[in-house]
């Protein structure tokens, strides 16, 4: 069976990407049902037992910025080895809530870690591996802040300032400009039906 495809969902906290993940999975499964392939849905940081343990530390434990970046890529290496690469080799499609673009955006753009350090880690952990398609849900930090739920206590990243998310968004957009062949920018201020129509078009193209 031919290699599967790897699709990532990106955007600042409150951009709305998680709202569309389950719907996208259902529509994708409907499109590929006859092929015998499956859809694997996962997330970062996380996706494996080790990754989920690291996720708890990353979201709730204060740490040095370089430690934060190293743990992100450590979780990613395990994620690739245990989940993503085997699923793709089997011919399945993988949907991930965040991948390495998030690390460039959050630890690089938001927190200010030099890009060359992140690029070195990316080469080490991923080689040349990148998603086949990255859906970037784009929205202003003000709108994202209004959307973030107050029903639970925010984690370390959700608690950041609008200035932080402005820098994070800018790095996402820089990454998208740098690799337009794999990014699709979704205007997340649109209605859910409008966004789903755009996502359906992308699924059909894939």
C-alpha positions as a Markdown table, in Angstrom:
| # | Residue | x | y | z |
|---|---|---|---|---|
| 1 | Unk | 0.0 | 0.0 | 0.0 |
| 2 | Unk | 1.2 | 3.5 | -0.8 |
| 3 | Unk | 2.5 | 5.8 | 2.0 |
| 4 | Unk | -0.2 | 7.7 | 3.8 |
| 5 | Unk | -0.4 | 11.4 | 4.2 |
| 6 | Unk | 0.4 | 13.6 | 7.2 |
| 7 | Unk | -1.8 | 16.6 | 7.9 |
| 8 | Unk | -1.2 | 19.0 | 10.8 |
| 9 | Unk | -3.5 | 21.6 | 12.4 |
| 10 | Unk | -1.9 | 24.8 | 13.6 |
| 11 | Unk | -2.8 | 28.1 | 15.1 |
| 12 | Unk | -2.5 | 30.2 | 18.2 |
| 13 | Unk | -4.6 | 29.2 | 21.3 |
| 14 | Unk | -8.2 | 30.2 | 20.6 |
| 15 | Unk | -7.9 | 30.1 | 16.8 |
| 16 | Unk | -10.5 | 27.4 | 16.6 |
| 17 | Unk | -8.5 | 24.5 | 15.0 |
| 18 | Unk | -9.6 | 21.9 | 17.6 |
| 19 | Unk | -13.2 | 22.7 | 16.7 |
| 20 | Unk | -12.7 | 21.4 | 13.2 |
| 21 | Unk | -10.5 | 18.4 | 13.9 |
| 22 | Unk | -13.2 | 15.8 | 14.5 |
| 23 | Unk | -15.3 | 17.0 | 11.6 |
| 24 | Unk | -12.3 | 16.9 | 9.3 |
| 25 | Unk | -11.5 | 13.3 | 10.4 |
| 26 | Unk | -15.1 | 12.2 | 9.7 |
| 27 | Unk | -15.1 | 13.7 | 6.2 |
| 28 | Unk | -11.6 | 12.3 | 5.4 |
| 29 | Unk | -12.7 | 8.8 | 6.6 |
| 30 | Unk | -15.7 | 9.0 | 4.2 |
| 31 | Unk | -13.4 | 9.9 | 1.3 |
| 32 | Unk | -10.9 | 7.1 | 1.9 |
| 33 | Unk | -13.2 | 4.4 | 3.2 |
| 34 | Unk | -13.0 | 2.4 | 0.0 |
| 35 | Unk | -9.2 | 2.4 | 0.0 |
| 36 | Unk | -8.9 | 0.3 | 3.2 |
| 37 | Unk | -6.9 | 3.0 | 4.9 |
| 38 | Unk | -7.5 | 4.4 | 8.3 |
| 39 | Unk | -7.2 | 7.8 | 9.9 |
| 40 | Unk | -5.1 | 8.3 | 13.0 |
| 41 | Unk | -5.7 | 11.3 | 15.1 |
| 42 | Unk | -3.0 | 12.5 | 17.5 |
| 43 | Unk | -1.6 | 15.6 | 19.1 |
| 44 | Unk | 1.6 | 17.4 | 20.3 |
| 45 | Unk | 3.0 | 17.5 | 22.7 |
| 46 | Unk | 1.7 | 14.0 | 23.4 |
| 47 | Unk | 0.6 | 11.2 | 21.2 |
| 48 | Unk | 2.5 | 8.5 | 23.1 |
| 49 | Unk | 2.7 | 7.5 | 26.8 |
| 50 | Unk | 6.0 | 9.3 | 27.2 |
| 51 | Unk | 4.8 | 12.3 | 25.2 |
| 52 | Unk | 1.7 | 12.7 | 27.3 |
| 53 | Unk | 3.9 | 12.7 | 30.5 |
| 54 | Unk | 6.1 | 15.4 | 28.9 |
| 55 | Unk | 3.0 | 17.3 | 27.9 |
| 56 | Unk | 2.0 | 17.6 | 31.6 |
| 57 | Unk | 5.4 | 19.0 | 32.4 |
| 58 | Unk | 5.4 | 21.4 | 29.5 |
| 59 | Unk | 2.0 | 22.8 | 30.1 |
| 60 | Unk | 2.2 | 23.2 | 33.9 |
| 61 | Unk | 5.9 | 23.2 | 35.0 |
| 62 | Unk | 8.0 | 26.4 | 34.8 |
| 63 | Unk | 11.3 | 25.7 | 33.1 |
| 64 | Unk | 14.2 | 27.2 | 31.2 |
| 65 | Unk | 13.3 | 28.1 | 27.6 |
| 66 | Unk | 15.9 | 25.8 | 26.1 |
| 67 | Unk | 14.7 | 22.9 | 28.3 |
| 68 | Unk | 11.2 | 23.6 | 27.0 |
| 69 | Unk | 12.3 | 23.4 | 23.4 |
| 70 | Unk | 14.4 | 20.2 | 24.0 |
| 71 | Unk | 11.4 | 18.5 | 25.7 |
| 72 | Unk | 9.2 | 19.5 | 22.8 |
| 73 | Unk | 11.5 | 17.8 | 20.3 |
| 74 | Unk | 12.1 | 14.8 | 22.6 |
| 75 | Unk | 8.3 | 14.2 | 22.7 |
| 76 | Unk | 8.3 | 14.7 | 18.9 |
| 77 | Unk | 11.0 | 12.1 | 18.3 |
| 78 | Unk | 9.0 | 9.5 | 20.2 |
| 79 | Unk | 5.8 | 10.6 | 18.5 |
| 80 | Unk | 7.4 | 10.1 | 15.1 |
| 81 | Unk | 9.0 | 6.8 | 16.0 |
| 82 | Unk | 6.0 | 5.2 | 17.7 |
| 83 | Unk | 3.0 | 6.7 | 16.0 |
| 84 | Unk | 3.4 | 8.9 | 12.9 |
| 85 | Unk | 6.1 | 7.0 | 10.9 |
| 86 | Unk | 4.5 | 3.5 | 11.4 |
| 87 | Unk | 1.0 | 4.7 | 10.5 |
| 88 | Unk | 2.2 | 6.4 | 7.3 |
| 89 | Unk | 4.3 | 3.4 | 6.3 |
| 90 | Unk | 1.1 | 1.3 | 6.7 |
| 91 | Unk | -0.7 | 3.6 | 4.3 |
| 92 | Unk | -2.8 | 5.3 | 7.0 |
| 93 | Unk | -3.5 | 9.1 | 7.1 |
| 94 | Unk | -2.4 | 10.9 | 10.2 |
| 95 | Unk | -4.0 | 14.1 | 11.6 |
| 96 | Unk | -2.0 | 15.9 | 14.3 |
| 97 | Unk | -3.1 | 18.8 | 16.5 |
| 98 | Unk | 0.2 | 20.7 | 16.2 |
| 99 | Unk | 3.7 | 19.6 | 15.1 |
| 100 | Unk | 7.0 | 21.4 | 14.7 |
| 101 | Unk | 5.6 | 24.6 | 13.3 |
| 102 | Unk | 4.1 | 25.1 | 16.7 |
| 103 | Unk | 7.6 | 24.9 | 18.3 |
| 104 | Unk | 8.9 | 27.6 | 15.9 |
| 105 | Unk | 5.9 | 29.7 | 16.6 |
| 106 | Unk | 5.7 | 29.4 | 20.4 |
| 107 | Unk | 9.2 | 28.8 | 21.6 |
| 108 | Unk | 10.8 | 30.8 | 18.7 |
| 109 | Unk | 8.4 | 33.6 | 17.8 |
| 110 | Unk | 6.6 | 33.8 | 21.2 |
| 111 | Unk | 9.4 | 33.2 | 23.6 |
| 112 | Unk | 12.3 | 34.4 | 21.5 |
| 113 | Unk | 14.5 | 31.2 | 21.2 |
| 114 | Unk | 16.9 | 31.8 | 18.3 |
| 115 | Unk | 15.7 | 30.2 | 15.1 |
| 116 | Unk | 19.0 | 28.5 | 14.3 |
| 117 | Unk | 18.7 | 26.4 | 17.5 |
| 118 | Unk | 15.3 | 25.3 | 16.5 |
| 119 | Unk | 16.4 | 24.5 | 13.0 |
| 120 | Unk | 19.2 | 22.4 | 14.3 |
| 121 | Unk | 16.8 | 20.4 | 16.5 |
| 122 | Unk | 14.4 | 20.0 | 13.6 |
| 123 | Unk | 17.1 | 18.6 | 11.4 |
| 124 | Unk | 18.2 | 16.2 | 14.1 |
| 125 | Unk | 14.8 | 14.9 | 15.1 |
| 126 | Unk | 13.0 | 15.0 | 11.7 |
| 127 | Unk | 15.6 | 15.0 | 9.1 |
| 128 | Unk | 13.8 | 16.4 | 6.1 |
| 129 | Unk | 10.4 | 15.1 | 7.2 |
| 130 | Unk | 7.5 | 17.6 | 7.1 |
| 131 | Unk | 3.7 | 17.4 | 6.9 |
| 132 | Unk | 2.1 | 16.9 | 3.5 |
| 133 | Unk | -0.4 | 19.6 | 4.4 |
| 134 | Unk | -0.5 | 22.1 | 7.3 |
| 135 | Unk | -3.8 | 23.9 | 8.0 |
| 136 | Unk | -3.1 | 27.2 | 9.7 |
| 137 | Unk | -6.1 | 28.6 | 11.4 |
| 138 | Unk | -5.4 | 32.3 | 11.5 |
| 139 | Unk | -7.1 | 34.8 | 13.8 |
| 140 | Unk | -6.1 | 38.0 | 15.6 |
| 141 | Unk | -4.8 | 37.6 | 19.2 |
| 142 | Unk | -7.7 | 39.8 | 20.4 |
| 143 | Unk | -10.3 | 37.4 | 18.9 |
| 144 | Unk | -8.4 | 34.4 | 20.1 |
| 145 | Unk | -8.3 | 35.8 | 23.6 |
| 146 | Unk | -12.1 | 36.2 | 23.6 |
| 147 | Unk | -12.6 | 32.6 | 22.5 |
| 148 | Unk | -10.3 | 30.9 | 25.0 |
| 149 | Unk | -12.5 | 29.2 | 27.5 |
| 150 | Unk | -12.6 | 30.4 | 31.1 |
| 151 | Unk | -14.2 | 27.2 | 32.2 |
| 152 | Unk | -10.9 | 25.8 | 33.4 |
| 153 | Unk | -7.7 | 27.1 | 34.7 |
| 154 | Unk | -5.5 | 28.1 | 31.7 |
| 155 | Unk | -2.1 | 26.3 | 31.2 |
| 156 | Unk | 1.2 | 28.1 | 30.9 |
| 157 | Unk | 0.8 | 29.0 | 27.2 |
| 158 | Unk | -2.9 | 29.9 | 27.4 |
| 159 | Unk | -2.0 | 32.4 | 30.1 |
| 160 | Unk | 0.4 | 34.3 | 27.9 |
| 161 | Unk | -0.1 | 38.0 | 26.9 |
| 162 | Unk | -1.6 | 39.3 | 23.7 |
| 163 | Unk | 1.9 | 40.5 | 22.8 |
| 164 | Unk | 3.2 | 36.9 | 23.1 |
| 165 | Unk | 0.4 | 35.7 | 20.8 |
| 166 | Unk | 1.1 | 38.5 | 18.3 |
| 167 | Unk | 4.7 | 37.3 | 18.0 |
| 168 | Unk | 3.6 | 33.6 | 17.8 |
| 169 | Unk | 1.1 | 34.4 | 15.0 |
| 170 | Unk | 3.7 | 36.4 | 13.1 |
| 171 | Unk | 6.1 | 33.4 | 13.2 |
| 172 | Unk | 3.3 | 31.1 | 12.0 |
| 173 | Unk | 2.7 | 33.4 | 9.1 |
| 174 | Unk | 6.4 | 33.6 | 8.3 |
| 175 | Unk | 6.6 | 29.8 | 8.2 |
| 176 | Unk | 3.6 | 29.7 | 5.9 |
| 177 | Unk | 5.2 | 32.3 | 3.6 |
| 178 | Unk | 8.4 | 30.3 | 3.6 |
| 179 | Unk | 6.6 | 27.0 | 2.6 |
| 180 | Unk | 3.4 | 27.9 | 0.7 |
| 181 | Unk | 3.4 | 24.5 | -1.0 |
| 182 | Unk | 2.4 | 22.8 | 2.2 |
| 183 | Unk | 0.4 | 25.5 | 4.1 |
| 184 | Unk | -3.2 | 26.4 | 3.7 |
| 185 | Unk | -4.2 | 29.4 | 5.7 |
| 186 | Unk | -7.7 | 29.3 | 7.0 |
| 187 | Unk | -9.4 | 32.6 | 7.9 |
| 188 | Unk | -10.7 | 31.5 | 11.3 |
| 189 | Unk | -13.0 | 34.5 | 11.6 |
| 190 | Unk | -15.3 | 33.0 | 9.1 |
| 191 | Unk | -18.4 | 31.0 | 10.1 |
| 192 | Unk | -18.1 | 27.3 | 10.8 |
| 193 | Unk | -20.0 | 26.4 | 7.5 |
| 194 | Unk | -17.6 | 28.6 | 5.5 |
| 195 | Unk | -14.6 | 27.0 | 7.1 |
| 196 | Unk | -15.9 | 23.5 | 6.6 |
| 197 | Unk | -16.6 | 24.3 | 2.9 |
| 198 | Unk | -12.9 | 25.3 | 2.5 |
| 199 | Unk | -11.7 | 22.2 | 4.4 |
| 200 | Unk | -13.9 | 20.0 | 2.1 |
| 201 | Unk | -12.2 | 21.5 | -0.9 |
| 202 | Unk | -8.8 | 20.6 | 0.5 |
| 203 | Unk | -9.9 | 17.1 | 1.3 |
| 204 | Unk | -11.1 | 16.6 | -2.2 |
| 205 | Unk | -7.8 | 18.0 | -3.6 |
| 206 | Unk | -5.8 | 15.6 | -1.4 |
